[in-house]
């Protein structure tokens, strides 16, 4: 690592959210950390709204080149948040790499709080709270309010700093990791996470759990806060219902470290099938069209997704090796 490298690199993965990306970048430009201590990397993941245009707009509205803060915009044409994150990791100069999304707004002291936790060399990952904020119409509509609170609500693990152990993990929009740990585990798995218009999940949990398995600590810090502004289109039963099985499938893949034999798959099939009975019974006992029935249906669909994933191909070791080679490079400014 070069002597003049920043202390922390921030990666923002962008996908067709021009206004959200502007908000995220403005928040990063307002960080209270000195400008020479961090860099901003925007990874343009095949969007129709060019992230380059957003960066150029910011350059014109800020005095000087982003108040002296270095901002880079990279292109990753392979659709998938995991690919975009790995592109940012490979380009980052700092020893700590933070991640946020283009629908988020980090608080001004976010990076300072994150960096303080990495003074402990045993810490490999840090995450914090993610309060969610919704448009006025979503707050006024009882149905939207129910969906927002139940499925897209605040992420918080309390007001005390503590170590996390699986199944707990940080959210990817408010997470930082030691660069050496990221490269040691091979970066982010492209098996998980969203890709273009395809929904995906658990790329953040999987990454944190693999870093923990490599011997590092995962820490939750309530002082490192990122505000989240979910798209209004996500607040519908149709969208949430369609994502339930994907969440179950991705959750299973994230917990699965190595391919398993056929007899183990049979045992897991029986075990997961046993989960379906109580979940299905709860769904049957709820009043039709009720909110309770929809919650039960979501839980049932998640279990079905997990069951289907038992027999899905699991090429994790080969992919990890490829990612490790992709992430190795010249990390000098």
N, C-alpha and C positions, 0 to 999 in steps of 0.2 A: 504494500500500500504506500503510495507516494506521500511524502511529508506534508504537502499542501492539499491533500484530499480532504473533502468535507467530512464531518463526523457522521452525518446521516443523509441517505438518499431517499427521496419520497417518490414512489411510483404511483401514477394515476392511470388506470386503464380506462380508455375512452371508447364508447360505442354509441354514436348517434344521440348524444345528449349535449347539444351545444350550450344551452343555458346552464345546465347543471355543471358542465365542465368549467364554464366561466366562474361560477360560484365557488367551486372547489379550488381553482387556481388562485382566485382572489383571497380566499381564506389562507392558503399556504403563503401567499405574499405578505400576509399580516402576522406571520409567526413572530414571536418575540425573541427567537434565537438569532444571534448575529448572522448576517448574510453569508459570511465565509464558512459557516459551520454546516450548511445543508445545501442540497441541490434538488431540483424538481425535474422528474422525467415523466413526460406524458407519452403513453404508448397508444397509438392510433390503431385500433383493432378492426380495420376494414370498414370504417364508418362512411356514411353518405355525407354527414356534416363534418368537414375536415377539421381535425384538431389543430392543424397548422394555422388555419384561419383564426381560430380562437386565440392561439398564442400571439399571432400578429396583432389582434385587436387589443390584447392586454398590453402589449409593448407600447401601443400608441396612447393608452390611457394612463400609464405609469410614468412618472418622471425618471428618466434614465432607463437603462436596460433592466427592468424589473427591480428597481431599487438595489441593483448590484447582485441580485440573487440569480444564479445560473439556472436557466430553464432549457431543457432539450425536448424535442418532439421526435419520436421514433415511430416507424411504421412496422406493424406485424400483420401481414396479409392472411395468415392462417387463422380462420375463425376459431375463437376460443379464448376465454379469459386466462386460462392457464398458460397458453402460448404467449399472450401479451405480458403476463407477469414475468415469465422466464426471460423474455426479451429485455425487460427492464432490469432484471437481476444481472444479466450478462453485461449490461452497459453501466451499471452503477459503480461509482468510485469509492463509496464510503464503506466503513466497516459494519454499519448498521443500516438496514433497508426497511423502510416503512411503506405500508400499502394503504391506499384509500381509493374510493370510487368516484365516478363522475356524477353521482347523485348525493354526495356527502359534503359536509362543511366542517373541517377540523377547527377546534377552538384555538385561540391564539397561543396558548401555552402547551399545545399538544406535543410538539416535538421535544420541547424541553423536558416534559414529564417522562416521555418515552426514553430519552437518552439517559436520564438519571438511573433508570432501572438496569441499564446495561453496564453500569460501573461494577456490578457483581459479575465476574467472569463465568459463573455457572449458569447465568440466565441466557437462554437461547431465543425465547419468544416473549413478547409483551403485548397485551391487548387491554382494551378499556371499554367503558360504557358507550352505547350507541342509542341515544334518544331519537325516536322517530317523530317527524312532523308531517302533517297532512294539510292539504288545501282546505279552505273554508267550507266548500261544499261537502267534503268528506266528513268533516266534523259535525255538520248539520244533519246529515242523513243518518238515521238509526242503523240501517243495514251496513253502510260503509263504515260507520263507527264501530260496529261489532266486528267486521272483518279486519279492520285496521288494528283493533286492540288484541284480537285473538291470534292473528296470523302474521302481522307485520308490526307488532308493537315494540316497545323499548327493549333493548338488550342491556341487562344489568345483572351483575353477580354480587351486588352488595356494595357497601361503602368502605370495605376493608381490603387493603392490599394483601393478596395471598397467592399461593401456588395453585395452579390448576392441574388436575389429573383427569384422564379420559373417564367418562365421556364428555367432560367439560372442555371447552376450547374457546379461543377468541373468535370474533367475527372478522372476516377478511378485509372489511372496509375500515377497520381500526386495529391494525396489527403491525408489529415490527419484528424483525428477526435479525439475528447476527448473520452477516454475510457468509462467514466461514461455515456456519451450520446449514444455511440454505444450499450452498454448493456441495457440502458433504452428503446431504440426503438426496441431491439431484434435482432440487427445485420443485416446482408445482406439477402435480400429475395431470396430464391432458385427458385422462379418463374421466375427470370430474370437472364440475363448474359449468357455467353457461358457455355456449358457442354460437355466436350469431343470434338467430332468433330461437335457437333450441335452449330450453331451460336446463340447468344443471345445478348441482349443489355440493357442499362438503369439501370443496377444494381447500378451503381454509382449515377445517378440522383435520383433514388428512395430513396437511403440511405440518401443523402444530404437533400432532401425535407422532409423526415420524421424527421430528426434531427431538421430542421428548425421549423417544426410543433410542436415539443416538447418544443420550446421556445428559442433555441440557434440561434446564428448568423452564417451565412455561408459567408466566406470572400475569395475574390480573391486577391492573392499577386503576383505581377509580378516578384518579386525577387526569388521566389521558382520555379526553372526551372528543368524540366525533358525532356531529348531528347528521341525521339521515332524512332525506326527502324522497320517499318512494314515489314512483310514478302512479298516477291515479288509475291507469289501466290495470294495475295489479289488484285493485280492490273490486273483484267480482268473484262470485262463487265458481263460475266457469273456469276462470284462470287458475284459481287456487285448487280446484278439484283436479285439473289436468296436471298439476305439479306434484300432487301427493305421492303418486307411485314413483316419480323420479327422485323425490327426496328419500323415500325408503330404499330405492336401489342404490343411490349414491352413498347413503349412510352405511349400507352393508359393504360396499366396495372400499370405503375409507377405512373400515375396521379390518378388512381382509388383507393381511400382509403378504401371504404366499398362496399359490394355487393349492387346492386340497384334493385328496383322492376321492374316488367315486363313493366309497362307503361313508366318508365323512359328509359328503354332500347329501346323502340320503338321510343321515342323522339330523343334519341341520334343516332339511326339508320338513322332517317330522316335527322338529322343535318349533320352527316358524309357523307351520300349519296349526300347531296347538294355540298360537297367539290369535289366530283368526276367529276361533269360536267365541271367546268373550267379547272381542271387538264387534263381531257380527251380531251377537246377541244385543249389545248395547244399541247398535244401529236399529235393529228390529223393534226394540222396546220404546224408542223415541217417537214422538208424534211426527207424522209426515210433514215435511217442509219446515220443521222447527230448526232453530239454531243448534240445539243439542244434537239433533240427528245429523246435521251437516258436519259438526265437529267429530261425531262418531264415524261418519263416512270417510272423512279425511284420515282418521287414524287407521281405519280398515284398509284404505287404498295404500297408505304407507307400508303396512304389513305385507300387502300383496306385492308391492314393488321390491321389498326386501326378499321375499320368497323367490321371485323371478330372478333376482340377481345371483342366487346360489349357483345357478347353472350357466351363468354368463361367463365368457372367456375372461381370464384375469392375467394379462400380459405385463404385470407391474415390474418384475425384475429387469426385463429387457428395456422397457421404457425409461426406467430410472437410470440405467447406464447411458442411454442416448442423451438424456437430459444433462447428466453430469458432464459429458463431453461438450454439449452446447453451452453450458454455463462457464466452462473454463476459457479464460482469455486474458488479454492484457488489460488490467484494471488500473491504468494510470491516466490521470487527466491529460 
